[in-house]
Amino acid sequence: MKLRELTDGALQELIGPLDSGLAELEISGLTADSRKVQPGMMFVALSGVKADGAQFIADAVARGAAVVVASSSVDANMNVNVPVLVTDQPRRALALAAARFYNAQPQTMIAVTGTAGKTSVASFVRQIWAFAGLDSAQIGTTGVISAKRNDYGSLTTPDPVELHKMLAELAGEGVTHAAMEASSHGLDQSRLDGVVLSAAGFTNLGRDHMDYHPTIEHYMAAKMRLFEVLLPKGAPAVIFADDEWSAEAARVATKAGHDVRTVGRAGSFLTLKRVEHFRHKQTAEIHHGGAIYEVDLPLAGDFQIANALVAAGLAISTGVSVETTMKALERLQGASGRLELVAQAKGGALAYVDYAHKPDALENVLKAVRPFTSGRIIAVFGCGGDRDKGKRPIMGEIANRLADIAIVTDDNPRSEVAATIRAEVMAATSRGIEIADRKQAIRAAVAMLATGDTLIVAGKGHEQGQIVGGITLPFSDHAEILNAMEEFHP
């Protein structure tokens, strides 16, 4: 692709006009990682938390970069023998260039943001679309899932080059509808720029990523970039109405000129009127446009109803009929690692895995299982290293208050001393039991299970590894629960 084709449109506004010779330069690919540069590629120098990409420009050129895009702070006298295009927004430039280079994506794209529920909403929207006969996919924390692939991933929002390459592949496979998770990091770092959205959603806001965002307001502002910058004016914005931050999300979306559609008990587009909780399902009465729908949702917990309503709103907003959407809700399967029932002991005790690794999520999941738990709630959880330390005592207090037995163990300690992390959680968990080894913690919890009990193993969900130091060790909460069940409840 010639550079003039690559930089056409919005990217041209960021880097300015090209001279005629430069415009005809052939570009073979693009990357922000100098180690991945091959001859003829565009290298975009990004300033990150750990390193400034400008330090690697010489390396990229040595590997064959044909052109460099860098921020305006780069040394104007840098001695390299390739053109250097300067912009105040190199991250957005990379995303727009990636969208132009791969130049294909599913016809209908939606993105959902919020602290909790993004994975479930994306999964539910994909399932509703599939029920309606549409070739659909989801992209997010659990990877890429469609009728033709189930690729495990590690980032909620992939980097823009990988993202746009993936979208082009999905379009080439016949996918017409795709649902994406939009993390605050991804939005703040312009990773979704260049994605053409048909609708967008907001679930809720709670404490998370305070190691990255200086304040909760900054965190919310990053989320709101989805509506302020990325969603086309006039497109539907589906907002969960019952969260503390719902009014602010609706205000931002309205100011940005979107068709705001609220869902929930206080929602006007889909109004939740009544809920009956059962052990493995809940019956919800949902009002829309003067009609009343009674839906048997095969998932437990108020938070899953909230996720289902946001998903329903997004599906309806992208062309699925209300009647088809309501029927699809009755066939939903939970997303991997989201209040996922892994095993049931012979005495009837249930063992779940959940991804809850933040305060609100842990509180939601523990409250969700209380209505159908006649015995004790046993919680196994920890906190990740190199992340927001302030949430550790908060999560300890939540487990202490809402679980009958709280077992504090290791999550992903990363570079921190695991014992220090556990101590910070235990400080607010007066009844807590500390078991460092996560496998042994799960075994101990399963061994305790009696008739009527519910076990929640929280924090890792779908993950297949545990990060200790700089190494990811194989580990599955699912597998450890099943092994312990065979040992103690054969």
ABEGO torsion letter per residue (X at the ends): XBAAAAABEAAAAAAEBBBAAAAABBBAEBBABAAABBBGBBBBBBBBAABBAAAAAAAAAAAGBABBBBBAABBAABBBABBBBBBABAAAAAAAAAAAAAGBBBABBBBBBEABGAAAAAAAAAAAAAAAGBBBBBBEAAEBBBAABBBBBABABBBAAAAAAAAAAAAAAGBABBBBBBBAAAAAAGAABGBBBABBBBABBBBBGAAABABAAAAAAAAAAAAAAABBBGBBBBBBAABAAAAAAAAAAAAAGBBBBBBEAABAABBBABBBBBAABBBBBBBBGGBBBBBBBABBEAAAAAAAAAAAAAAAAAGBBAAAAAAAAAABBBBBGBGBBABBBAAGBBBBBBABABAAAAAAAAAAAAAABABBBBBBBBBBBGBBAAAAAAAAAAAAAABABBBBBBBBAEABBAAAAAAAAAAABAABBBBABAAAAAAAAAAABBBGBBBBBBGAEABABBBBEABBBBBBAAAAAAAAAAAABX
